[in-house]
Amino acid sequence: MTKIAKRLAPVLVLLFFPFAMGVSAFAQPAVQPDFSFSEPSGSGSFLAGREASVDFNSPVAAEYFLDALERDWNNPLLLERTFVSLISAGEFDTGAAMAIRMLDVDPENELARVAIGAIALKERRYASVLNRLEGMSRESLVGITGLVIRAWALVATGRPDEADAIIAGIDRPGFVEFLRLHRGLLADVANNRALALDMLKQSYEAESFQFRMVEAYARTLANGGDFESARDILDTYGTRGPGHPYLDEISADIDRQKRPGKLVDNAQEGASEMLYALGLALSTQPTTDLSIFFLRLAGHLNPAGELVSIGLGEILGTSGQYDLANRLYRSIPKNSPLQPRAAIRMAQNLDAMHDRPAALEQLEAVVEKDPLNLEATLALADMLRLDQQYEKAAEIYGTVIELSGPERLGSWRFFYARAISYERAKYWDKAEIDFKQALKLSPDQPQVLNYLGYSWVDMGDNLQEALDMIRKAVELRPRDGYIVDSLGWAYYRLDRIEEAVVELERAVSLTPGDATINDHLGDAYWKVGRRLEARYQWNIARDLGLEEDGAQEMVLRKIDVGLDEAQLELDAKAPAENI
């Protein structure tokens, strides 16, 4: 999620949360919703449509809501749900018709006004946009969205001063900073370079780590011939972490002293940018169906907007709508700088659809075509590790480390991932080196402290140092059951059994249903003489299934003969296996 979206998110959830509960937050309808339907099947269709909306399957939701609407044509709740689902499914003509019908029932419904206004802007019916969006609220998010769209229509009709006055007059907390970007883009399209630079500079200074702010300001500087300042901005951003394909393109233009062009060229692209940012911001809130709605409108206004397709695809993919997401990814042109990212997301969706061979094949193809693509290389390494191809994963993580920079602080996570791969592949010496390097780069990472500390405890090595590391991890992450389990197990291995029981009981309560934690607690109970409770925990571990080599067999023996006898059998068996 972009920094803009994170800043807006708290505002959005306050403005939109009622919709997530099934009541419109956009405008109270003139006629209050009737939750009864004229026929039983109407209520059934409504419930089915609502369920499809929860699953973010907008095409199916729209069908059900249309079916329910046929039985209750004047129901404002149904009308709103119907046009939102239709537009979220990309059915803009039918969605606009339903939004117009919504306004027949409730003339002040702001969301319907925004939908109709955005579609009219797409069709360059500017008088209709100005009329439909006149008098929108400056207090609600949907009202502010409508005002920005109206401002873009004013720019398109040669009235940029009126457009700027609209945006400048919005003083809702949380939006002033965000709308500076749009004041800058409006001014840029209107060729008011001084205002554009002033607004975009302020936006950049407030959000200098947000790539879209960086892109807008760098483009405007370079378009005015100030290539040196544009280069400084891009270089500063590049030192903070992975870049972005769009910034790479601008960088190449600046190196050639070529003006890269504006971020948006017209009113349609400008309004799309606003709707795109809102859609991303809403995607983390309980109103994700509206996120899809705004992103669909953004894509309708600017069909070439590849960021919109990627953003919408990621939301749909996260929601389990893999086929719908992959259709969007396939729409990204092969020559687009975002095409590799689309291919990566498609591969991840294939994996989620239980076709890991195809997913790996696709990721390998992306990496083969562009060996310097850090995102693709990392995705391939991660998937190989998930596929338990640990040696190959460790090799690819090595490439990731080289691409990202071994000394960069953020590279700790790559050393950590490679260490896990080495450990799983039973190359402990290499794993230990990488764990230590991850901690050198970032000393307070609880995952790394826990993994290395637990590994040492499990091997009986460096027990006091391991205990100190795990304690630190618990301080940093006190409600993480796995880390608390490590602390309990460290106490167990140090023969501090009473303390072990306390921590392991807490671990089970924090993370119920983990076989290893239950197994550990069973062992601790046995040591303090609580034999019945020990077998109870081992039975839970058995039923959940232990994944470590030999662990399931061992827990079965502990249930049958107890911990002491099972351990003697294991110790007697170990030398024979090593001959």
URGITA-V378397 format. One line per field, one symbol per residue. burial: I if it has 24 or more other C-alpha atoms within 12 Angstrom, else O. A space follows every 10 residues. Layout:
burial->???
This chain:
burial->IIIIIIIIIO IIIOIIIOII OIOIIIIOIO OOIOOOIOOO OIIOIIIIII OIIIIIIIII IIIIIIIIII IIIIIIIIII IIIIIIIIII IIOIIIIIII IIIOIIOIII IIIIIIIIII IIOOOIOIII OIIIOIIIII IIIIIIIIII IIIIIIIOOI OIIIOIIIOI OOOIIIIIII IIIIIIIIII IOIOIIIIII IIIIOOIIII IIIIIIIIII IIIIOOIOOI IOIIIOIOOO OIIIIIIIII IOIIOOOOII IIIIIIIIII IIIIIIIIII IIIIIIIIII IIIIIIIIII IIIOIIIIII IIIIIIIIII IIIIIIOIII IIOOOOOIII IIIIIIIIII IIOOOIOOII OIIIOIIOOO OOIIIIIIII IIIIIIOOOI IIIIIIIIII IOIIOOOOOI IIIIIIIIII IIIIOOOOOI IIOIIIIIII IIOOIIIIII IIIIIIIIOO OOIOOIIIII IIIIOOOOOI IIIIIIIIII IIIIOOIIII IIIIIIIIOO OIOIIIIIII IIIIIIIOOO IOIIIIIIII IIOOIIOOOO IIOIIIIIIO OIIOOOOOOO OOOOOOOOO
